Amino acid sequence: MTKLILLDIPPDPAGIGAFMAVVLVVVGLLVVLAAGLVVVLWYRKRSLRRVDMIRPDAAPAGGALHAQPNSPNQP
């Protein structure tokens, strides 16, 4: 004898009601997962807005940032 634990369905279901219940549960879980993915991606995008990126055109050329004109260690 088959025991169905998640849904209280008799061994010989009469009609399409049990099938529709399973389909609706699966569709509902997919909708919840999709909504969760949208929220996670939105929050990640929102949190990355605060990060300042260094653009290649704004970076100093050839390590000029580290060179100091009055340094005694320069050749």
MDAnalysis code that builds the backbone (N, CA, C; Angstrom):
import MDAnalysis as mda
import numpy as np

u = mda.Universe.empty(225, n_residues=75, atom_resindex=np.repeat(np.arange(75), 3), trajectory=True)
u.add_TopologyAttr("name", ["N", "CA", "C"] * 75)
u.add_TopologyAttr("resid", np.arange(1, 76))
u.add_TopologyAttr("resname", ["MET", "THR", "LYS", "LEU", "ILE", "LEU", "LEU", "ASP", "ILE", "PRO", "PRO", "ASP", "PRO", "ALA", "GLY", "ILE", "GLY", "ALA", "PHE", "MET", "ALA", "VAL", "VAL", "LEU", "VAL", "VAL", "VAL", "GLY", "LEU", "LEU", "VAL", "VAL", "LEU", "ALA", "ALA", "GLY", "LEU", "VAL", "VAL", "VAL", "LEU", "TRP", "TYR", "ARG", "LYS", "ARG", "SER", "LEU", "ARG", "ARG", "VAL", "ASP", "MET", "ILE", "ARG", "PRO", "ASP", "ALA", "ALA", "PRO", "ALA", "GLY", "GLY", "ALA", "LEU", "HIS", "ALA", "GLN", "PRO", "ASN", "SER", "PRO", "ASN", "GLN", "PRO"])
u.atoms.positions = np.array([
    [0.851, -1.176, 0.000],
    [0.000, 0.000, 0.000],
    [0.896, 1.238, 0.000],
    [0.569, 2.159, -0.847],
    [1.336, 3.392, -0.965],
    [0.818, 4.402, 0.038],
    [1.743, 5.001, 0.772],
    [1.372, 6.051, 1.725],
    [1.843, 7.390, 1.181],
    [0.915, 8.305, 1.010],
    [1.245, 9.644, 0.555],
    [1.206, 10.559, 1.766],
    [2.370, 11.086, 2.130],
    [2.479, 11.846, 3.367],
    [2.224, 13.338, 3.144],
    [2.767, 13.920, 2.071],
    [2.651, 15.362, 1.876],
    [1.211, 15.804, 1.652],
    [0.514, 15.113, 0.784],
    [-0.879, 15.441, 0.516],
    [-1.737, 14.262, 0.938],
    [-2.855, 14.549, 1.546],
    [-3.749, 13.482, 2.013],
    [-4.591, 13.006, 0.836],
    [-3.975, 12.158, 0.000],
    [-4.622, 11.661, -1.202],
    [-4.886, 10.172, -1.030],
    [-6.077, 9.736, -1.322],
    [-6.356, 8.300, -1.237],
    [-5.568, 7.543, -2.315],
    [-5.359, 6.236, -2.163],
    [-4.577, 5.463, -3.138],
    [-5.142, 5.539, -4.553],
    [-6.452, 5.614, -4.720],
    [-7.063, 5.730, -6.039],
    [-7.828, 7.046, -6.111],
    [-7.131, 8.144, -6.464],
    [-7.825, 9.435, -6.475],
    [-8.901, 9.485, -7.561],
    [-10.009, 10.078, -7.205],
    [-11.111, 10.212, -8.155],
    [-11.059, 11.613, -8.749],
    [-10.775, 11.704, -10.023],
    [-10.753, 12.994, -10.689],
    [-9.354, 13.560, -10.821],
    [-9.296, 14.825, -11.169],
    [-8.037, 15.486, -11.466],
    [-7.592, 16.388, -10.317],
    [-8.325, 16.425, -9.234],
    [-8.042, 17.327, -8.119],
    [-6.663, 17.130, -7.506],
    [-6.239, 15.897, -7.296],
    [-4.934, 15.629, -6.689],
    [-3.804, 16.072, -7.621],
    [-3.972, 15.809, -8.905],
    [-2.963, 16.224, -9.876],
    [-2.841, 17.743, -9.903],
    [-3.972, 18.416, -9.874],
    [-3.948, 19.883, -9.879],
    [-3.319, 20.440, -8.599],
    [-3.548, 19.773, -7.482],
    [-2.940, 20.215, -6.230],
    [-1.422, 20.127, -6.302],
    [-0.916, 19.047, -6.860],
    [0.535, 18.876, -6.991],
    [1.096, 19.913, -7.962],
    [0.423, 20.132, -9.067],
    [0.892, 21.109, -10.050],
    [0.903, 22.511, -9.442],
    [-0.135, 22.865, -8.709],
    [-0.180, 24.184, -8.088],
    [0.906, 24.354, -7.026],
    [1.209, 23.313, -6.283],
    [2.286, 23.394, -5.284],
    [3.630, 23.598, -5.970],
    [3.876, 22.871, -7.055],
    [5.148, 23.006, -7.779],
    [5.261, 24.402, -8.396],
    [4.193, 24.894, -9.017],
    [4.216, 26.226, -9.611],
    [4.413, 27.285, -8.528],
    [3.767, 27.125, -7.390],
    [3.942, 28.066, -6.289],
    [5.374, 28.099, -5.788],
    [6.003, 26.938, -5.665],
    [7.408, 26.897, -5.234],
    [8.316, 27.577, -6.258],
    [8.048, 27.374, -7.543],
    [8.857, 28.032, -8.571],
    [8.694, 29.550, -8.525],
    [7.497, 30.026, -8.274],
    [7.269, 31.463, -8.176],
    [8.003, 32.043, -6.971],
    [7.970, 31.333, -5.854],
    [8.670, 31.797, -4.649],
    [10.179, 31.815, -4.881],
    [10.711, 30.797, -5.536],
    [12.148, 30.768, -5.832],
    [12.543, 31.892, -6.791],
    [11.727, 32.153, -7.802],
    [12.026, 33.237, -8.738],
    [11.984, 34.591, -8.032],
    [11.009, 34.789, -7.163],
    [10.921, 36.052, -6.420],
    [12.129, 36.205, -5.488],
    [12.558, 35.140, -4.866],
    [13.744, 35.189, -4.006],
    [14.998, 35.538, -4.796],
    [15.125, 34.983, -6.006],
    [16.274, 35.307, -6.842],
    [16.268, 36.776, -7.236],
    [15.108, 37.299, -7.579],
    [15.000, 38.721, -7.942],
    [15.398, 39.600, -6.763],
    [14.948, 39.254, -5.564],
    [15.276, 40.056, -4.381],
    [16.763, 39.994, -4.083],
    [17.367, 38.822, -4.193],
    [18.806, 38.686, -3.921],
    [19.618, 39.485, -4.932],
    [19.262, 39.399, -6.213],
    [20.009, 40.150, -7.223],
    [19.816, 41.654, -7.064],
    [18.609, 42.083, -6.722],
    [18.359, 43.510, -6.497],
    [19.174, 44.015, -5.306],
    [19.203, 43.256, -4.210],
    [19.954, 43.681, -3.028],
    [21.446, 43.722, -3.329],
    [21.934, 42.765, -4.103],
    [23.358, 42.743, -4.459],
    [23.702, 43.952, -5.317],
    [22.846, 44.280, -6.276],
    [23.084, 45.453, -7.116],
    [23.038, 46.729, -6.283],
    [22.119, 46.794, -5.344],
    [21.987, 47.978, -4.488],
    [23.207, 48.138, -3.596],
    [23.736, 47.035, -3.086],
    [24.892, 47.136, -2.195],
    [26.172, 47.451, -2.964],
    [26.239, 47.090, -4.243],
    [27.447, 47.374, -5.027],
    [27.492, 48.802, -5.531],
    [26.418, 49.564, -5.392],
    [26.419, 50.955, -5.835],
    [27.399, 51.798, -5.031],
    [27.658, 51.418, -3.806],
    [28.515, 52.212, -2.919],
    [29.999, 51.993, -3.175],
    [30.347, 50.964, -3.927],
    [31.750, 50.647, -4.188],
    [32.256, 51.572, -5.289],
    [33.339, 52.286, -5.016],
    [33.940, 53.167, -6.005],
    [34.956, 52.376, -6.812],
    [34.784, 52.411, -8.104],
    [35.699, 51.694, -8.984],
    [36.744, 52.657, -9.522],
    [37.983, 52.200, -9.643],
    [39.042, 53.005, -10.236],
    [39.018, 52.742, -11.732],
    [38.790, 53.758, -12.493],
    [38.728, 53.623, -13.950],
    [40.149, 53.645, -14.515],
    [40.426, 52.884, -15.567],
    [41.778, 52.863, -16.145],
    [42.225, 54.223, -16.676],
    [41.300, 55.067, -17.170],
    [41.707, 56.358, -17.689],
    [42.048, 57.354, -16.581],
    [41.627, 57.077, -15.349],
    [41.914, 57.979, -14.238],
    [43.135, 57.529, -13.431],
    [43.663, 56.361, -13.720],
    [44.803, 55.836, -12.967],
    [46.079, 56.536, -13.412],
    [46.999, 56.808, -12.485],
    [48.273, 57.430, -12.877],
    [49.111, 56.476, -13.718],
    [49.879, 57.010, -14.633],
    [50.669, 56.191, -15.553],
    [52.025, 55.845, -14.962],
    [52.428, 54.609, -15.139],
    [53.779, 54.185, -14.794],
    [54.138, 54.254, -13.331],
    [53.245, 54.107, -12.439],
    [53.554, 54.124, -11.024],
    [53.933, 55.480, -10.506],
    [53.438, 56.538, -11.102],
    [53.766, 57.889, -10.667],
    [53.194, 58.188, -9.284],
    [52.273, 57.374, -8.859],
    [51.671, 57.569, -7.548],
    [52.692, 57.321, -6.433],
    [53.613, 56.386, -6.653],
    [54.573, 56.024, -5.606],
    [55.827, 56.891, -5.620],
    [56.091, 57.547, -6.724],
    [57.320, 58.339, -6.825],
    [57.156, 59.674, -6.118],
    [58.132, 60.002, -5.311],
    [58.136, 61.292, -4.604],
    [59.380, 62.053, -5.089],
    [59.222, 63.309, -5.468],
    [60.356, 64.032, -6.062],
    [61.512, 64.269, -5.106],
    [61.300, 64.391, -3.815],
    [62.386, 64.703, -2.884],
    [62.867, 63.470, -2.125],
    [62.666, 62.314, -2.668],
    [63.060, 61.102, -1.988],
    [64.558, 60.853, -2.186],
    [65.309, 60.568, -1.135],
    [66.753, 60.334, -1.285],
    [67.060, 58.992, -1.937],
    [66.076, 58.108, -2.055],
    [66.321, 56.778, -2.635],
    [66.126, 56.760, -4.138],
    [65.793, 57.866, -4.749],
    [65.640, 57.871, -6.200],
    [66.990, 57.987, -6.874],
    [67.150, 57.330, -8.019],
    [68.462, 57.383, -8.729],
    [68.690, 58.726, -9.376],
])
